[in-house]
C-alpha cells in the first residue's frame, strides 16, 4: 500500500512506459487493479516459490521480460536478490549489502529503524520520515524524477468484490446503520491495544446505536473471540464478526460502507487509509514517523511511555508493566477522538470527499 504513490508518479512521468508491479500472491488484491500499472507479477513467497529451486526459476522467468529499470522498495534478502538478478539494465532502490554490488544505485531507507551496537548494548533508532517520502527519495535521487505526484495511498477493487461486500453489509446491518470497523490484530503483540479496552469501546458504541464490525484475518480469530467474551453487549444484533471471512478486496469494499475504523498499526490500517475511512489508531512499540496513517483526517494516539518506540515484538517488562505502552493509552482518550471524527465526518467512507495533498495525521501524545 505504501508503494502505491510511487506508481502514480511513475505513470505521470512515463505515460507510455510498461509498468509492472511485483507483489506477494496473498496480497494481490491490494495492487492488481491499480490503474497506474500494466501488469501485476505475483510471487508465492510462502508457498510454491518458498524453496531455492522454484525461487531461481521465478527469477529466470522475470529475466525473460527484459526490464529496462527495476526499482526495489523492500530491503530484505528476497526482494534484494530478485532485483539484483533481474537482468534489468538499471537497478536502483534499497538493498541488503550482499546484493548491493549488482545495483546501479543503492539508497538508504530512513523510514526503517536501525539497531546501533555499542560494545555490549544496542541502541534502537527509529526512522525519521514516512515510508512514502522515502520511496519518493528513491525516485528523485536514483531514477532522476523531478516531479512528484502524491495522490496518497490508492487501492482499486473489482465489481465482484464491491458487490460481495455490499451484500454482506446489507445482510448484517440496515442501510442507515452507522458502522464502526474494529481491527484489533497486529503482527506484533506490542502493536495491539488491550482487548479489554477494545471490548469496552465496542460496548459504548453499541449502547449509542452504532454497529460494530470486527475484522481481521484468520490469525486474529482467537484474540477477537477473547475480546468479545469480555463485552457486555456480546449478544447485541448490532455486533457482527467478520474475522477471517473477507478477502483483502472485500475488506476494502466493506470499509467503504463504514463510518470509522478503530485499529492497531497494521496492514488493514493502511487499506483503510486507501479507502478514505476516518481512522483512530494507537501506537505502542511502533515508531510514529515512518508508518503513521497517511491521511490528515486520521488520528494517531501515541503511548506516553519513555520506552516508546522500542520496535520489539515482545515486551520485556514484567507484571503490571508488561505492555504498559498500550495499557496507558486510556479508553476515555480513545473515545474522545472517536467522537471527534464521528462528529466531523459521520458518514460512510465512500461518501467522504478525499482531500489530496494533506497526509500528515494528527498525533496525540497522552
N, C-alpha and C positions, 0 to 999 in steps of 0.2 A: 504493500500500500504506500509506503514512504518513497518508493521509486516512481510512482505514477506522475508526479510533477516533472520528472526528467523526460518522460515520454512526450508530454505536451510540448516541452521546449524543443526536443529533437524534431518533432513533426513540424513545428512552426519554422524552425531554421532550415530544415531539409524536407520540403514538401513533396519532392519526387523520390525520395530515398525509400528503399525497402527496410523497414524496421521490424526486427524480431525480438521477442521477449522470452528469455529462458526462465521457467518457473518450476517449482516443485509441483508434481502432479496433483497432490492433495489440495493445493492452493490455487488450482487452475481457475476457479470461479472468480478470483479477485481480478484477474487481468485478461482472460481470454476474449472478452467482448470490448476491451479497451479500444476506443475509436482512433487512437493515435498509433496503433501497430498494425502491421500486415500479417503477422504470424506469431503464434504462441507455441514455443517449443517446450515440451514437458519432460522432466526427468523424474523418475520414480525413485527418489533417493532413499526411501525407507523400505522399498520393495525390490522390484526387478533389477534396478541399477545399483543396488547396495552390495555389490561384490566387485572385485577388481576386474574380472574378465568382462562383465557387462558394462562396467564403467568405461573401460577402454573402448569397447565397441561404440558406446554412446559418443565419445569424443571423436572417433573416426567418422561417424555419421555427420557430426557437426562440422568437421573439416570439409566435407563434400560441398557445403554451402558457400565456401569461398568468401567469407566475410571480409569487407574492407576495414571495418572497425569493430572492435569488441570493447565494451565498457563494463568493467566489473565493479558492482556496487555492494558486494558482500565479501568481507575479509575473513573467510575461513578457508581451510585446506581444499575442500571440494570445489568451491567456486573459483579459487585461485588457480587450481590445476586445470579446470575446464577452460578458463580464459587463456592461461599460458600455452596450452597445447591446441588451441582452437584453429591455428593456422591463419589467423587474421593478419592482414598487412600491418595493422596498428592495434596495439593492446594497451589500454590505459585503465586507471582506477586504483582500487585498493588491492593489496596482495600480501600474502604471507611471504616472509623472506626467502624461503626455498624456491618460490616460483617467480619472484620479482625480476630475476635476471632475464626472463623471457618477455617482460613488459616493456613497452616503449616509454611509458612514464607512469610512475607509481606515486600516489598521493597518500598522505596520512588521513585517517578518519577522525577528526577532532570531536565527533559526537560520541565516540565509544570511550568508555572508561579505561584507564590504564592502571596497572599494578606495578609500582616502582619499588624494587627491592633495595634495601639499605642495610647491609650486614645481616642481622638476624630478624629484621622486621620488614613488613611490606606495607607500603602506603597506597591506599586506594584514591585515585584522582579521577573524578567524574568528567564526562565530556563537557565541552564548553559552548556548543551550539547545536541547534536542532539538526536531526539527520537529513532533512530535506535541504537545508542550507549547505551541508557538507557535500551532498550529491551535486548541487549546483556548482560548488567549487571545482569538482571534477570536470564538469562540462566547460567551465570557463578556463581553467588552468591546464587541462590535459587535452581537451578537444578543440579549444580555441573559439568557443561560442561566446559572443559578446552580449547578445540579447536574451534575457531570461523571461520566460512566460510562466508565471506561477499561478495556476488555477486552483491550488490547493490539492488535497487528495481526491482522486476521482475513481469511481467504480461504476461500470455499467453491467446490467444483468439482462438476460433474455426474457422474452414474454412469458415463457412457461414458468420460470421461477417467480416472476412477478405475480402471475395469476395464482400459482400454488400458495404463495404467501398470503395473498388477499383472501383466498378461500379459507385458509387456516384461521386467519384473524376473525372473519365473519362467522365461522363455526363456533368460536370460543367467546367472542365479545360482541356486544351490539355495536352498530356502526357509530354511535355517538359516545361510546365509552372512551375516556382518555386513559391510555395505557402507558405505564412506565415499564421499560425493559430493565431487568436486573441481570447483570453479568458478574458473577461472584468468583469465578475461577481465574486462575493465572498460572503460568508455567512455574513460578517460584512461590513457595508458601509465604515468603516475605513480601510478596506483592498483594496478598489477599487481605482485605479488610476483615474484621472479625465477623463470623457468621451470625453470632447473636445480634450484632449491630444491624446487619442486613435484615434479619428477621424482624427487628423492631421497626425499622423504616418501612418494611412491607406492611406491617400491621397498621401503622399510622396512615399510610396512603390508602389502604383498603377501607379503613374506617371513614375516610373522607369521600369514598365513592370512586376512587381511581382503580383501574385494573392493574394487576401486577403480573408480568410475564417473566418467568425465569428462563434464561437462555443458557448457552454454553454447549460444549461438546460432550461426547460420551465419557471422557475422562473426568468431567465435572459432576456426573450423576450422583456420586456418593456425597460430596460436600453440599450439593443442592438439597438432597434428601435430609441431611443433618440440619441444615439451616431451616428448612420448612417445618421440621419436627419441633422447633423452638418457637414457632409462631402461634399466636392466639387465634389468628384468622385463617388457619390452615385449611379449614373446610369451606371457606367462602367461595361462592361462584365467581368472584372477581379475581381469584388466584388461579393461574394456569402455568403448567410446567411443560416447556418445550426443549428441555435439556437433552441433547443427543438426537434430536429429531429433525433438525434443519441442515441442509447443505449451506455452504457459505453464501451462495446466491439467494437462497430462500431467507437466510438470516437478514441479508441486506434488504430484501423486499418487505420483510416483516417490520424492520426498523423504520421503514418509510411510513408505516401506519401508527407508530408510537410517538408520544409527545416528549419523552425524555429518556435518557439512558443513565442508569446508575451503575458504574463499572469500576473494575480494577484497571491497572495498567496492563493491557493485554492486546492481543491481535484483534479481537472483536471491538475493542475501543476504537482502533483506527478504521475499522469498517464503519463504525458509527459516525466517525468524522466525515468519511467519504459520502455517507448518505445524508449528511446535513442535520443530524438529530442533535439537539442540545444535550450536553454531557456534563455530569458531575463525576469526578474520579478522585481517588485517594492514592497518594504516593507515599510509600514507606521506604523500602530499600531502593526504589527506583530513582535514578538521577533525573531531575526535572528538565535541565536544559536540552538534553538530547532527544527526549521522546514524549514531551507533553502533547496533549491532543491539539492538532494543528488547525485550530479554528478559534477566532476571537470570542465567540459566544459561549465557549465551554469554560468550565471552572475546575481547576485542579486544587485540591486541598493537600497541603504539604505537612508531613509529620514534624512535630516540634522537637523530636529527639536529636541530641547533638551528634549521634552516630549516623544520622541520615545525611546522604545516602551511603549505604555500606556496600551495595551491589552483591550481597551474599544471598545465596539461595536458601540457606538455613540460618535462623537466628542463633547466635552463640550464647545469648543471655539466657539465664535460667529463672525458673519460678515465675513470679508475677511480672518480672521484667522481660520475659520472653515475648517477642513481637510487640514490645512497648511502642514501637514506631506507629503501629496500627491501633493499638489499644487507646492511645492518647489522641486519636482523632475522634472527637465525641459525636454521638448521634445528633445532638441538637445543632452542631455546626454544619454537619452534612445536610440536615433537613432545612436549615436556613437557606442554603444555596440551591437546594432542590426547589424550594418555594420561590426563590428569586427567579429561576429560569422558567418555572411554570407560569409565573406572573408575566414575565417578559415575552414569552412565546406561547406556550399552552395550546398548541395545535399540532397535528401530525407533521412529521418532518418533511413529508413530500409537499406540504403547503407553505413551508417557511422559505422565504427568499434567501438565497445564498449570497453572502457578501464577499466579493473577490478582493484579494489583497490584504485582508485582515485576518491574520493567522496566529497571533500571539494570544494564547488563552489567558484568562485571569488566574493568577496564582495566589492562593490564600494561605498565609502562614498562621497556624493555630496559635 
